[in-house]
Structures are given as structure tokens and as C-alpha cells.
């Protein structure tokens, strides 16, 4: 029975996860699964996450067309007296994890990259044969977010303070890729790790 290597990729916003994933997809022919995209797909009208959220939070989280209004959902989940992020995670994480497991099972690629900011919180690390933390200094991450997305320093700080700290990522993840240099340097580090774990497409 074919068994793919699944490399989990995590890290804070602006660390360079997307750059890493684009490289392995375009230059190594690897499959890439984005947990956020899976979650959005399952939140479409009638899908399993949609049904779970609707049953738990009620029709107040829907827009005029009956779709999940993410702003309304996050207001209920993250603000106000009834805010309970763990409740939202308990509803969505198992469903997303189940779908990703299915996707891995049917994917013919021998090397799959799974990107998730909440890799450990969603227990997606249990699906991985290796986990990489993409690390970058905070100031460099803020500069990238400004250059690529136009984020202010205040907005970047707001996002970053709600994510795991660098020392927490390093404590969880078995391998760290320091993305604090040139693109060529990053690509060399990726290739080196692929060779170390005996993955295909390493050269």
C-alpha cells in the first residue's frame, strides 16, 4: 500500500510559509494542502462545518444569502460575554482533520505538504511524518506583511500576539527552518531537509 510522506508546515504570519510552499510545489512537484482552504470549503452552505456552526451558533451568523458570515461568526466566537474560542475549535477542527486525512489518503503524490497555522491546536500534526516550523524575526515578518499586504505595524502586532510565540513553536516542532536570509538560502535549507528525511524530489 502506498504511503505518502506528509510534511506539516507551520509558523507565524509573515514567516514565509507561502514562499516555501510555492517552491516545493513549483520546483519539486509536491502536493500542497492548505488547512484554511479546507476549512473554508467545508463552511460552504450545506457542508459539514456549515451545519455544525449553524446548529451551534444559530442563524445570526448567516448573511442575507444564507452563507456563513465570517465577521459575524468571529464576533460571536471571539468577543462578547459568550465568547469561547475553544467551542469554535471543538466544532471545526475534527471535521477539518477528517477531510484532510481523506485527502492525504487519495493523493497519489509521494510527498505532501500540509500547511496550518493551528497545526498542533487542530491535532493535524498527528497526520504528519515530519513538521517544519518556518521562523523569522518579528521585525522582518512585519516588513513582509507591509510589503505584500499593506498591513500597518498595529495590525501585524494584533495578529501576531494571538499566535504561538516563537519559543512555543520551537518547543513543539521537531525541525526549524530559519527564514532570515535570501530566497536561495531558504531553498537550500528546504532541499537539505528533504535529503535528510529521504524524501523524493530533494535535488
C-alpha positions in Angstrom: 0.0 0.0 0.0 1.4 3.4 -1.0 2.2 5.7 1.9 3.0 9.4 1.4 5.4 11.4 3.4 3.4 14.3 4.9 5.3 17.3 6.0 3.5 19.7 8.3 4.4 23.4 7.8 3.5 25.9 10.5 4.7 29.3 11.7 3.5 32.8 12.4 2.1 35.2 9.9 4.7 36.7 7.6 7.3 34.0 8.3 7.4 32.8 4.7 5.3 29.6 4.7 3.7 30.6 1.4 7.1 31.1 -0.2 8.2 27.7 1.0 5.1 26.0 -0.3 5.3 27.7 -3.7 8.9 26.4 -4.1 8.1 22.8 -3.3 5.0 22.8 -5.5 6.6 24.5 -8.5 10.1 23.0 -8.3 9.6 19.7 -6.6 6.1 18.7 -7.9 4.8 18.2 -4.4 1.2 18.3 -3.4 0.1 21.1 -1.1 -2.9 21.1 1.3 -3.9 24.4 3.0 -5.9 23.8 6.1 -7.6 27.2 5.9 -8.8 26.5 2.4 -10.2 23.1 3.5 -12.0 24.9 6.4 -13.5 27.5 4.0 -14.7 24.8 1.6 -16.3 22.8 4.4 -18.0 26.0 5.6 -19.9 26.4 2.3 -23.7 26.1 2.5 -24.8 22.6 3.3 -21.3 21.2 4.1 -20.4 19.6 7.4 -18.7 22.6 9.1 -21.5 24.9 7.9 -24.1 22.5 9.5 -22.1 22.3 12.7 -21.7 26.0 13.0 -25.3 26.7 12.2 -26.5 24.2 14.8 -24.3 25.7 17.5 -24.5 29.4 16.9 -27.8 29.8 15.1 -28.9 31.8 12.1 -27.3 35.0 13.5 -24.0 34.0 11.8 -25.6 33.9 8.3 -25.7 36.6 5.7 -28.7 37.5 3.6 -28.0 34.7 1.2 -27.7 32.1 4.0 -23.9 31.7 3.8 -21.6 31.9 6.8 -20.7 35.5 7.5 -17.2 35.1 8.9 -17.3 38.5 10.6 -20.5 37.7 12.5 -19.1 34.2 13.4 -15.9 35.6 14.7 -17.7 38.3 16.7 -19.7 35.6 18.5 -16.7 33.3 18.9 -14.1 35.9 19.9 -15.9 38.8 21.6 -18.8 39.4 24.0 -19.9 37.6 27.1 -20.5 34.3 25.3 -17.1 34.2 23.5 -15.5 30.8 23.6 -12.8 30.1 21.1 -12.4 26.5 22.3 -16.0 25.9 21.4 -15.4 27.0 17.8 -12.3 24.8 17.6 -14.1 21.8 19.1 -16.7 22.1 16.4 -14.5 22.7 13.4 -11.1 21.0 14.0 -12.3 17.4 14.0 -14.2 17.9 10.8 -11.3 19.6 9.0 -8.9 17.0 10.3 -11.1 14.2 8.9 -11.3 15.8 5.5 -7.6 16.4 5.3 -6.9 12.7 6.3 -9.2 11.7 3.4 -7.3 14.0 1.0 -4.0 12.6 2.0 -5.3 9.0 1.5 -6.4 9.6 -2.1 -3.5 11.9 -3.1 -1.1 10.0 -5.4 1.9 12.2 -4.6 4.6 10.5 -2.5 5.3 13.9 -0.8 2.6 16.1 0.6 3.0 19.4 2.4 0.2 20.3 4.8 0.2 24.0 5.9 -1.7 25.1 9.0 -1.1 28.0 11.4 -3.0 25.9 14.0 -1.3 22.6 13.2 -1.0 21.5 16.8 -4.2 23.1 18.1 -6.1 21.2 15.4 -4.1 18.0 16.0 -3.1 17.9 12.4 0.5 17.0 13.5 -0.9 13.5 14.0 -1.2 13.2 10.2 2.4 14.2 9.6 5.6 12.3 9.3 7.7 15.5 9.8 6.8 19.0 11.0 8.7 22.2 10.0 8.5 25.5 11.8 9.3 28.4 9.5 10.9 31.0 11.7 11.7 34.7 11.0 12.4 37.7 13.3 9.3 39.7 14.2 10.6 42.9 12.5 11.3 41.1 9.3 7.8 39.5 9.4 6.2 42.9 9.8 8.1 44.3 6.9 7.0 41.4 4.7 3.4 42.0 5.7 3.7 45.6 4.9 5.3 44.9 1.5 3.0 42.1 0.5 -0.4 43.0 2.1 -0.1 46.6 3.1 -0.5 45.8 6.8 0.2 48.5 9.3 2.5 47.7 12.3 -0.5 47.8 14.6 -2.4 45.3 12.5 0.6 43.0 12.3 1.1 43.2 16.0 -2.6 42.4 16.7 -2.4 39.3 14.5 1.0 38.1 15.9 0.0 38.4 19.6 -2.8 35.9 19.0 -0.4 33.3 17.6 2.0 31.0 19.3 5.2 32.7 20.4 8.5 31.7 18.8 9.6 29.7 21.8 6.4 27.8 21.7 6.7 26.9 18.1 10.3 25.8 18.7 9.2 23.6 21.6 6.6 21.8 19.6 8.2 21.4 16.2 11.0 18.9 15.6 12.6 20.9 12.8 13.1 24.6 12.3 13.8 26.4 9.1 15.3 29.8 9.7 13.9 32.1 7.0 16.0 35.2 7.7 18.2 35.4 4.6 17.8 35.3 0.8 15.5 33.1 -1.2 18.4 31.0 -2.4 19.3 30.4 1.3 15.8 29.3 2.1 15.6 27.0 -0.9 18.9 25.4 0.1 17.6 24.7 3.6 14.5 23.1 2.2 16.5 20.8 -0.1 18.8 19.9 2.7 15.9 18.8 4.9 14.3 16.8 2.2 17.5 14.9 1.7 17.8 14.3 5.4 14.4 12.7 5.6 14.9 10.7 2.4 12.1 12.4 0.6 11.8 12.3 -3.2 12.3 15.4 -5.3 15.1 16.5 -3.0 17.5 17.5 -5.8 
